Amino acid sequence: MSNLARKLQHEQQQTVQSPKADVARGTAWLTPGEKILALVFGIMVCFGAAFIVSKQAAIYEVNKDIQLAESTIDEQKKVNIDLGNQVDELSRYERIWEKAKELGLTLNENNVKVVQD
């Protein structure tokens, strides 16, 4: 084979091989570094989402506890008001005087002592 034939054969091989090399380069649209960055970003997004969801769940629990405490406080206030009304009702002068008469107690004006503050 002459040098000219070898040159032609070598050029034909290069022209045939060059489209294959272009096709192989074109299929990888992300470099390995970009793939790693995309993976790290995806992991960070997942962890961020999980963190946000966990904090929202904690806030929900605290709000539920606050509402329960407020309802308990409201119920206790109602009970306290009712008990205050009962104290007012039971400590009326007329009621005490009636109870004293039922028990046989009488008012002796000579036995009353005035106490000053």
Chimera marker file (.cmm) of the C-alpha trace (Angstrom):
<marker_set name="trace">
<marker id="1" x="0.000" y="0.000" z="0.000" r="1" g="1" b="0" radius="0.5"/>
<marker id="2" x="1.252" y="3.388" z="-0.792" r="1" g="1" b="0" radius="0.5"/>
<marker id="3" x="1.318" y="6.380" z="1.439" r="1" g="1" b="0" radius="0.5"/>
<marker id="4" x="-1.508" y="7.962" z="-0.487" r="1" g="1" b="0" radius="0.5"/>
<marker id="5" x="-3.736" y="4.931" z="0.085" r="1" g="1" b="0" radius="0.5"/>
<marker id="6" x="-2.928" y="4.917" z="3.760" r="1" g="1" b="0" radius="0.5"/>
<marker id="7" x="-3.730" y="8.611" z="4.020" r="1" g="1" b="0" radius="0.5"/>
<marker id="8" x="-7.080" y="8.078" z="2.354" r="1" g="1" b="0" radius="0.5"/>
<marker id="9" x="-7.864" y="5.105" z="4.532" r="1" g="1" b="0" radius="0.5"/>
<marker id="10" x="-6.865" y="7.039" z="7.659" r="1" g="1" b="0" radius="0.5"/>
<marker id="11" x="-8.989" y="10.059" z="6.637" r="1" g="1" b="0" radius="0.5"/>
<marker id="12" x="-11.982" y="7.810" z="5.943" r="1" g="1" b="0" radius="0.5"/>
<marker id="13" x="-11.654" y="6.253" z="9.373" r="1" g="1" b="0" radius="0.5"/>
<marker id="14" x="-11.497" y="9.693" z="11.004" r="1" g="1" b="0" radius="0.5"/>
<marker id="15" x="-14.547" y="10.937" z="9.150" r="1" g="1" b="0" radius="0.5"/>
<marker id="16" x="-16.467" y="7.805" z="10.071" r="1" g="1" b="0" radius="0.5"/>
<marker id="17" x="-15.398" y="7.975" z="13.715" r="1" g="1" b="0" radius="0.5"/>
<marker id="18" x="-15.971" y="11.686" z="14.293" r="1" g="1" b="0" radius="0.5"/>
<marker id="19" x="-19.827" y="11.550" z="14.163" r="1" g="1" b="0" radius="0.5"/>
<marker id="20" x="-19.785" y="8.726" z="16.704" r="1" g="1" b="0" radius="0.5"/>
<marker id="21" x="-17.715" y="10.841" z="19.067" r="1" g="1" b="0" radius="0.5"/>
<marker id="22" x="-20.132" y="13.777" z="18.668" r="1" g="1" b="0" radius="0.5"/>
<marker id="23" x="-23.122" y="11.574" z="19.391" r="1" g="1" b="0" radius="0.5"/>
<marker id="24" x="-21.486" y="10.179" z="22.534" r="1" g="1" b="0" radius="0.5"/>
<marker id="25" x="-20.687" y="13.673" z="23.796" r="1" g="1" b="0" radius="0.5"/>
<marker id="26" x="-24.200" y="14.947" z="23.083" r="1" g="1" b="0" radius="0.5"/>
<marker id="27" x="-25.990" y="12.284" z="25.158" r="1" g="1" b="0" radius="0.5"/>
<marker id="28" x="-24.466" y="13.419" z="28.484" r="1" g="1" b="0" radius="0.5"/>
<marker id="29" x="-26.254" y="16.728" z="29.005" r="1" g="1" b="0" radius="0.5"/>
<marker id="30" x="-25.174" y="16.956" z="32.683" r="1" g="1" b="0" radius="0.5"/>
<marker id="31" x="-21.596" y="16.727" z="33.787" r="1" g="1" b="0" radius="0.5"/>
<marker id="32" x="-20.756" y="14.596" z="36.832" r="1" g="1" b="0" radius="0.5"/>
<marker id="33" x="-20.194" y="17.758" z="38.882" r="1" g="1" b="0" radius="0.5"/>
<marker id="34" x="-23.626" y="19.073" z="37.925" r="1" g="1" b="0" radius="0.5"/>
<marker id="35" x="-25.181" y="15.731" z="38.823" r="1" g="1" b="0" radius="0.5"/>
<marker id="36" x="-23.570" y="15.869" z="42.259" r="1" g="1" b="0" radius="0.5"/>
<marker id="37" x="-24.764" y="19.445" z="42.757" r="1" g="1" b="0" radius="0.5"/>
<marker id="38" x="-28.292" y="18.467" z="41.691" r="1" g="1" b="0" radius="0.5"/>
<marker id="39" x="-28.233" y="15.516" z="44.106" r="1" g="1" b="0" radius="0.5"/>
<marker id="40" x="-27.009" y="17.683" z="46.987" r="1" g="1" b="0" radius="0.5"/>
<marker id="41" x="-29.668" y="20.305" z="46.189" r="1" g="1" b="0" radius="0.5"/>
<marker id="42" x="-32.383" y="17.633" z="46.104" r="1" g="1" b="0" radius="0.5"/>
<marker id="43" x="-31.257" y="16.241" z="49.456" r="1" g="1" b="0" radius="0.5"/>
<marker id="44" x="-31.227" y="19.743" z="50.964" r="1" g="1" b="0" radius="0.5"/>
<marker id="45" x="-34.748" y="20.396" z="49.672" r="1" g="1" b="0" radius="0.5"/>
<marker id="46" x="-35.975" y="17.113" z="51.183" r="1" g="1" b="0" radius="0.5"/>
<marker id="47" x="-34.387" y="17.856" z="54.556" r="1" g="1" b="0" radius="0.5"/>
<marker id="48" x="-35.754" y="21.404" z="54.488" r="1" g="1" b="0" radius="0.5"/>
<marker id="49" x="-39.256" y="20.142" z="53.734" r="1" g="1" b="0" radius="0.5"/>
<marker id="50" x="-39.053" y="17.560" z="56.525" r="1" g="1" b="0" radius="0.5"/>
<marker id="51" x="-37.790" y="20.239" z="58.931" r="1" g="1" b="0" radius="0.5"/>
<marker id="52" x="-40.656" y="22.586" z="58.054" r="1" g="1" b="0" radius="0.5"/>
<marker id="53" x="-43.246" y="19.827" z="58.447" r="1" g="1" b="0" radius="0.5"/>
<marker id="54" x="-41.849" y="18.793" z="61.832" r="1" g="1" b="0" radius="0.5"/>
<marker id="55" x="-41.870" y="22.381" z="63.094" r="1" g="1" b="0" radius="0.5"/>
<marker id="56" x="-45.460" y="22.863" z="61.905" r="1" g="1" b="0" radius="0.5"/>
<marker id="57" x="-46.470" y="19.692" z="63.750" r="1" g="1" b="0" radius="0.5"/>
<marker id="58" x="-44.809" y="20.993" z="66.918" r="1" g="1" b="0" radius="0.5"/>
<marker id="59" x="-46.597" y="24.337" z="66.552" r="1" g="1" b="0" radius="0.5"/>
<marker id="60" x="-49.904" y="22.505" z="66.091" r="1" g="1" b="0" radius="0.5"/>
<marker id="61" x="-49.340" y="20.528" z="69.297" r="1" g="1" b="0" radius="0.5"/>
<marker id="62" x="-48.485" y="23.670" z="71.280" r="1" g="1" b="0" radius="0.5"/>
<marker id="63" x="-51.566" y="25.470" z="69.944" r="1" g="1" b="0" radius="0.5"/>
<marker id="64" x="-53.717" y="22.486" z="70.907" r="1" g="1" b="0" radius="0.5"/>
<marker id="65" x="-52.292" y="22.537" z="74.438" r="1" g="1" b="0" radius="0.5"/>
<marker id="66" x="-52.913" y="26.285" z="74.679" r="1" g="1" b="0" radius="0.5"/>
<marker id="67" x="-56.536" y="25.865" z="73.622" r="1" g="1" b="0" radius="0.5"/>
<marker id="68" x="-57.056" y="23.098" z="76.168" r="1" g="1" b="0" radius="0.5"/>
<marker id="69" x="-55.554" y="25.258" z="78.918" r="1" g="1" b="0" radius="0.5"/>
<marker id="70" x="-57.740" y="28.217" z="77.917" r="1" g="1" b="0" radius="0.5"/>
<marker id="71" x="-60.886" y="26.085" z="77.979" r="1" g="1" b="0" radius="0.5"/>
<marker id="72" x="-59.930" y="24.736" z="81.420" r="1" g="1" b="0" radius="0.5"/>
<marker id="73" x="-59.360" y="28.294" z="82.641" r="1" g="1" b="0" radius="0.5"/>
<marker id="74" x="-62.752" y="29.391" z="81.296" r="1" g="1" b="0" radius="0.5"/>
<marker id="75" x="-64.488" y="26.479" z="83.038" r="1" g="1" b="0" radius="0.5"/>
<marker id="76" x="-62.717" y="27.262" z="86.312" r="1" g="1" b="0" radius="0.5"/>
<marker id="77" x="-63.731" y="30.918" z="86.048" r="1" g="1" b="0" radius="0.5"/>
<marker id="78" x="-67.367" y="29.852" z="85.653" r="1" g="1" b="0" radius="0.5"/>
<marker id="79" x="-67.086" y="27.590" z="88.719" r="1" g="1" b="0" radius="0.5"/>
<marker id="80" x="-65.501" y="30.425" z="90.716" r="1" g="1" b="0" radius="0.5"/>
<marker id="81" x="-68.279" y="32.833" z="89.733" r="1" g="1" b="0" radius="0.5"/>
<marker id="82" x="-70.921" y="30.275" z="90.762" r="1" g="1" b="0" radius="0.5"/>
<marker id="83" x="-69.204" y="29.696" z="94.087" r="1" g="1" b="0" radius="0.5"/>
<marker id="84" x="-68.967" y="33.457" z="94.665" r="1" g="1" b="0" radius="0.5"/>
<marker id="85" x="-72.687" y="33.769" z="94.003" r="1" g="1" b="0" radius="0.5"/>
<marker id="86" x="-73.379" y="30.969" z="96.487" r="1" g="1" b="0" radius="0.5"/>
<marker id="87" x="-71.232" y="32.712" z="99.122" r="1" g="1" b="0" radius="0.5"/>
<marker id="88" x="-73.152" y="35.944" z="98.562" r="1" g="1" b="0" radius="0.5"/>
<marker id="89" x="-76.469" y="34.084" z="98.813" r="1" g="1" b="0" radius="0.5"/>
<marker id="90" x="-75.534" y="32.166" z="101.942" r="1" g="1" b="0" radius="0.5"/>
<marker id="91" x="-74.030" y="35.172" z="103.750" r="1" g="1" b="0" radius="0.5"/>
<marker id="92" x="-77.129" y="37.369" z="103.534" r="1" g="1" b="0" radius="0.5"/>
<marker id="93" x="-78.128" y="38.864" z="106.869" r="1" g="1" b="0" radius="0.5"/>
<marker id="94" x="-81.716" y="37.608" z="106.651" r="1" g="1" b="0" radius="0.5"/>
<marker id="95" x="-80.611" y="34.012" z="106.064" r="1" g="1" b="0" radius="0.5"/>
<marker id="96" x="-78.156" y="34.096" z="108.985" r="1" g="1" b="0" radius="0.5"/>
<marker id="97" x="-80.859" y="35.572" z="111.248" r="1" g="1" b="0" radius="0.5"/>
<marker id="98" x="-83.311" y="32.810" z="110.243" r="1" g="1" b="0" radius="0.5"/>
<marker id="99" x="-80.709" y="30.103" z="110.935" r="1" g="1" b="0" radius="0.5"/>
<marker id="100" x="-79.988" y="31.639" z="114.337" r="1" g="1" b="0" radius="0.5"/>
<marker id="101" x="-83.717" y="31.622" z="115.225" r="1" g="1" b="0" radius="0.5"/>
<marker id="102" x="-84.016" y="27.974" z="114.102" r="1" g="1" b="0" radius="0.5"/>
<marker id="103" x="-81.168" y="27.065" z="116.434" r="1" g="1" b="0" radius="0.5"/>
<marker id="104" x="-82.785" y="28.957" z="119.316" r="1" g="1" b="0" radius="0.5"/>
<marker id="105" x="-80.387" y="31.864" z="119.489" r="1" g="1" b="0" radius="0.5"/>
<marker id="106" x="-81.673" y="35.285" z="120.503" r="1" g="1" b="0" radius="0.5"/>
<marker id="107" x="-80.174" y="38.740" z="120.314" r="1" g="1" b="0" radius="0.5"/>
<marker id="108" x="-79.258" y="40.122" z="123.728" r="1" g="1" b="0" radius="0.5"/>
<marker id="109" x="-78.381" y="43.786" z="123.334" r="1" g="1" b="0" radius="0.5"/>
<marker id="110" x="-76.617" y="43.853" z="126.723" r="1" g="1" b="0" radius="0.5"/>
<marker id="111" x="-74.227" y="41.126" z="125.589" r="1" g="1" b="0" radius="0.5"/>
<marker id="112" x="-73.129" y="42.862" z="122.337" r="1" g="1" b="0" radius="0.5"/>
<marker id="113" x="-69.652" y="44.337" z="122.282" r="1" g="1" b="0" radius="0.5"/>
<marker id="114" x="-68.566" y="46.810" z="119.611" r="1" g="1" b="0" radius="0.5"/>
<marker id="115" x="-65.100" y="46.173" z="118.178" r="1" g="1" b="0" radius="0.5"/>
<marker id="116" x="-63.364" y="48.995" z="116.365" r="1" g="1" b="0" radius="0.5"/>
<marker id="117" x="-60.677" y="48.483" z="113.799" r="1" g="1" b="0" radius="0.5"/>
<link id1="1" id2="2" r="1" g="1" b="0" radius="0.2"/>
<link id1="2" id2="3" r="1" g="1" b="0" radius="0.2"/>
<link id1="3" id2="4" r="1" g="1" b="0" radius="0.2"/>
<link id1="4" id2="5" r="1" g="1" b="0" radius="0.2"/>
<link id1="5" id2="6" r="1" g="1" b="0" radius="0.2"/>
<link id1="6" id2="7" r="1" g="1" b="0" radius="0.2"/>
<link id1="7" id2="8" r="1" g="1" b="0" radius="0.2"/>
<link id1="8" id2="9" r="1" g="1" b="0" radius="0.2"/>
<link id1="9" id2="10" r="1" g="1" b="0" radius="0.2"/>
<link id1="10" id2="11" r="1" g="1" b="0" radius="0.2"/>
<link id1="11" id2="12" r="1" g="1" b="0" radius="0.2"/>
<link id1="12" id2="13" r="1" g="1" b="0" radius="0.2"/>
<link id1="13" id2="14" r="1" g="1" b="0" radius="0.2"/>
<link id1="14" id2="15" r="1" g="1" b="0" radius="0.2"/>
<link id1="15" id2="16" r="1" g="1" b="0" radius="0.2"/>
<link id1="16" id2="17" r="1" g="1" b="0" radius="0.2"/>
<link id1="17" id2="18" r="1" g="1" b="0" radius="0.2"/>
<link id1="18" id2="19" r="1" g="1" b="0" radius="0.2"/>
<link id1="19" id2="20" r="1" g="1" b="0" radius="0.2"/>
<link id1="20" id2="21" r="1" g="1" b="0" radius="0.2"/>
<link id1="21" id2="22" r="1" g="1" b="0" radius="0.2"/>
<link id1="22" id2="23" r="1" g="1" b="0" radius="0.2"/>
<link id1="23" id2="24" r="1" g="1" b="0" radius="0.2"/>
<link id1="24" id2="25" r="1" g="1" b="0" radius="0.2"/>
<link id1="25" id2="26" r="1" g="1" b="0" radius="0.2"/>
<link id1="26" id2="27" r="1" g="1" b="0" radius="0.2"/>
<link id1="27" id2="28" r="1" g="1" b="0" radius="0.2"/>
<link id1="28" id2="29" r="1" g="1" b="0" radius="0.2"/>
<link id1="29" id2="30" r="1" g="1" b="0" radius="0.2"/>
<link id1="30" id2="31" r="1" g="1" b="0" radius="0.2"/>
<link id1="31" id2="32" r="1" g="1" b="0" radius="0.2"/>
<link id1="32" id2="33" r="1" g="1" b="0" radius="0.2"/>
<link id1="33" id2="34" r="1" g="1" b="0" radius="0.2"/>
<link id1="34" id2="35" r="1" g="1" b="0" radius="0.2"/>
<link id1="35" id2="36" r="1" g="1" b="0" radius="0.2"/>
<link id1="36" id2="37" r="1" g="1" b="0" radius="0.2"/>
<link id1="37" id2="38" r="1" g="1" b="0" radius="0.2"/>
<link id1="38" id2="39" r="1" g="1" b="0" radius="0.2"/>
<link id1="39" id2="40" r="1" g="1" b="0" radius="0.2"/>
<link id1="40" id2="41" r="1" g="1" b="0" radius="0.2"/>
<link id1="41" id2="42" r="1" g="1" b="0" radius="0.2"/>
<link id1="42" id2="43" r="1" g="1" b="0" radius="0.2"/>
<link id1="43" id2="44" r="1" g="1" b="0" radius="0.2"/>
<link id1="44" id2="45" r="1" g="1" b="0" radius="0.2"/>
<link id1="45" id2="46" r="1" g="1" b="0" radius="0.2"/>
<link id1="46" id2="47" r="1" g="1" b="0" radius="0.2"/>
<link id1="47" id2="48" r="1" g="1" b="0" radius="0.2"/>
<link id1="48" id2="49" r="1" g="1" b="0" radius="0.2"/>
<link id1="49" id2="50" r="1" g="1" b="0" radius="0.2"/>
<link id1="50" id2="51" r="1" g="1" b="0" radius="0.2"/>
<link id1="51" id2="52" r="1" g="1" b="0" radius="0.2"/>
<link id1="52" id2="53" r="1" g="1" b="0" radius="0.2"/>
<link id1="53" id2="54" r="1" g="1" b="0" radius="0.2"/>
<link id1="54" id2="55" r="1" g="1" b="0" radius="0.2"/>
<link id1="55" id2="56" r="1" g="1" b="0" radius="0.2"/>
<link id1="56" id2="57" r="1" g="1" b="0" radius="0.2"/>
<link id1="57" id2="58" r="1" g="1" b="0" radius="0.2"/>
<link id1="58" id2="59" r="1" g="1" b="0" radius="0.2"/>
<link id1="59" id2="60" r="1" g="1" b="0" radius="0.2"/>
<link id1="60" id2="61" r="1" g="1" b="0" radius="0.2"/>
<link id1="61" id2="62" r="1" g="1" b="0" radius="0.2"/>
<link id1="62" id2="63" r="1" g="1" b="0" radius="0.2"/>
<link id1="63" id2="64" r="1" g="1" b="0" radius="0.2"/>
<link id1="64" id2="65" r="1" g="1" b="0" radius="0.2"/>
<link id1="65" id2="66" r="1" g="1" b="0" radius="0.2"/>
<link id1="66" id2="67" r="1" g="1" b="0" radius="0.2"/>
<link id1="67" id2="68" r="1" g="1" b="0" radius="0.2"/>
<link id1="68" id2="69" r="1" g="1" b="0" radius="0.2"/>
<link id1="69" id2="70" r="1" g="1" b="0" radius="0.2"/>
<link id1="70" id2="71" r="1" g="1" b="0" radius="0.2"/>
<link id1="71" id2="72" r="1" g="1" b="0" radius="0.2"/>
<link id1="72" id2="73" r="1" g="1" b="0" radius="0.2"/>
<link id1="73" id2="74" r="1" g="1" b="0" radius="0.2"/>
<link id1="74" id2="75" r="1" g="1" b="0" radius="0.2"/>
<link id1="75" id2="76" r="1" g="1" b="0" radius="0.2"/>
<link id1="76" id2="77" r="1" g="1" b="0" radius="0.2"/>
<link id1="77" id2="78" r="1" g="1" b="0" radius="0.2"/>
<link id1="78" id2="79" r="1" g="1" b="0" radius="0.2"/>
<link id1="79" id2="80" r="1" g="1" b="0" radius="0.2"/>
<link id1="80" id2="81" r="1" g="1" b="0" radius="0.2"/>
<link id1="81" id2="82" r="1" g="1" b="0" radius="0.2"/>
<link id1="82" id2="83" r="1" g="1" b="0" radius="0.2"/>
<link id1="83" id2="84" r="1" g="1" b="0" radius="0.2"/>
<link id1="84" id2="85" r="1" g="1" b="0" radius="0.2"/>
<link id1="85" id2="86" r="1" g="1" b="0" radius="0.2"/>
<link id1="86" id2="87" r="1" g="1" b="0" radius="0.2"/>
<link id1="87" id2="88" r="1" g="1" b="0" radius="0.2"/>
<link id1="88" id2="89" r="1" g="1" b="0" radius="0.2"/>
<link id1="89" id2="90" r="1" g="1" b="0" radius="0.2"/>
<link id1="90" id2="91" r="1" g="1" b="0" radius="0.2"/>
<link id1="91" id2="92" r="1" g="1" b="0" radius="0.2"/>
<link id1="92" id2="93" r="1" g="1" b="0" radius="0.2"/>
<link id1="93" id2="94" r="1" g="1" b="0" radius="0.2"/>
<link id1="94" id2="95" r="1" g="1" b="0" radius="0.2"/>
<link id1="95" id2="96" r="1" g="1" b="0" radius="0.2"/>
<link id1="96" id2="97" r="1" g="1" b="0" radius="0.2"/>
<link id1="97" id2="98" r="1" g="1" b="0" radius="0.2"/>
<link id1="98" id2="99" r="1" g="1" b="0" radius="0.2"/>
<link id1="99" id2="100" r="1" g="1" b="0" radius="0.2"/>
<link id1="100" id2="101" r="1" g="1" b="0" radius="0.2"/>
<link id1="101" id2="102" r="1" g="1" b="0" radius="0.2"/>
<link id1="102" id2="103" r="1" g="1" b="0" radius="0.2"/>
<link id1="103" id2="104" r="1" g="1" b="0" radius="0.2"/>
<link id1="104" id2="105" r="1" g="1" b="0" radius="0.2"/>
<link id1="105" id2="106" r="1" g="1" b="0" radius="0.2"/>
<link id1="106" id2="107" r="1" g="1" b="0" radius="0.2"/>
<link id1="107" id2="108" r="1" g="1" b="0" radius="0.2"/>
<link id1="108" id2="109" r="1" g="1" b="0" radius="0.2"/>
<link id1="109" id2="110" r="1" g="1" b="0" radius="0.2"/>
<link id1="110" id2="111" r="1" g="1" b="0" radius="0.2"/>
<link id1="111" id2="112" r="1" g="1" b="0" radius="0.2"/>
<link id1="112" id2="113" r="1" g="1" b="0" radius="0.2"/>
<link id1="113" id2="114" r="1" g="1" b="0" radius="0.2"/>
<link id1="114" id2="115" r="1" g="1" b="0" radius="0.2"/>
<link id1="115" id2="116" r="1" g="1" b="0" radius="0.2"/>
<link id1="116" id2="117" r="1" g="1" b="0" radius="0.2"/>
</marker_set>
